């Protein structure tokens, strides 16, 4: 039986410190089932929450709220 790769918290902190020391600020990290890591450096273009906020603002303006 093979052992599933694990990620130690200390390893993540070391990697994050190295990225920040290089002037790179990651926004999130995915750890895949095989143990590989994928860092994200840009924020998502848009989210459902942003769309909902815009829709609510339009509704309130149309109906005289706020």
C-alpha positions as CSV (number, residue, x, y, z in Angstrom):
1,X,0.0,0.0,0.0
2,X,1.4,3.4,-1.0
3,X,1.3,6.3,1.4
4,X,-0.5,9.4,0.4
5,X,1.8,12.4,0.2
6,X,1.3,15.0,2.9
7,X,2.0,18.6,3.2
8,X,3.4,19.9,6.5
9,X,2.4,23.3,7.8
10,X,6.1,24.3,8.3
11,X,6.7,23.6,4.5
12,X,3.8,25.9,3.6
13,X,5.1,28.6,5.9
14,X,8.6,28.3,4.4
15,X,7.3,28.5,0.8
16,X,5.0,31.5,1.6
17,X,7.9,33.3,3.3
18,X,10.2,32.7,0.3
19,X,7.5,34.0,-2.1
20,X,6.9,37.1,0.0
21,X,10.6,37.8,0.3
22,X,10.7,37.7,-3.5
23,X,8.0,40.3,-3.7
24,X,5.3,37.8,-4.7
25,X,2.0,37.7,-2.8
26,X,-0.1,34.6,-3.5
27,X,-3.8,34.8,-2.9
28,X,-4.6,31.1,-2.6
29,X,-3.2,27.6,-2.7
30,X,-4.7,24.4,-4.0
31,X,-3.4,21.1,-2.7
32,X,-4.3,18.3,-5.1
33,X,-5.1,14.7,-4.1
34,X,-1.7,13.6,-5.3
35,X,0.0,16.1,-3.0
36,X,1.1,18.6,-5.6
37,X,0.6,22.3,-4.8
38,X,-0.8,25.0,-7.1
39,X,-0.3,28.6,-6.0
40,X,-2.6,31.4,-7.3
41,X,-1.2,34.9,-7.7
42,X,-4.1,36.8,-9.2
43,X,-7.6,37.3,-7.8
44,X,-10.5,35.8,-9.7
45,X,-11.9,38.2,-12.3
46,X,-15.4,38.2,-10.8
47,X,-17.4,36.2,-8.4
48,X,-21.1,35.4,-7.9
49,X,-21.1,37.6,-4.8
50,X,-20.0,40.6,-6.9
51,X,-22.8,39.9,-9.3
52,X,-25.3,39.6,-6.5
53,X,-24.1,42.9,-5.0
54,X,-24.6,44.7,-8.4
55,X,-28.0,43.2,-8.8
56,X,-29.1,44.2,-5.3
57,X,-27.8,47.7,-5.9
58,X,-29.7,48.0,-9.2
59,X,-32.9,46.7,-7.5
60,X,-32.6,49.1,-4.6
61,X,-32.0,52.1,-7.0
62,X,-34.9,51.1,-9.2
63,X,-37.3,50.7,-6.2
64,X,-36.1,53.7,-4.2
65,X,-34.4,51.9,-1.4
66,X,-31.3,53.3,0.3
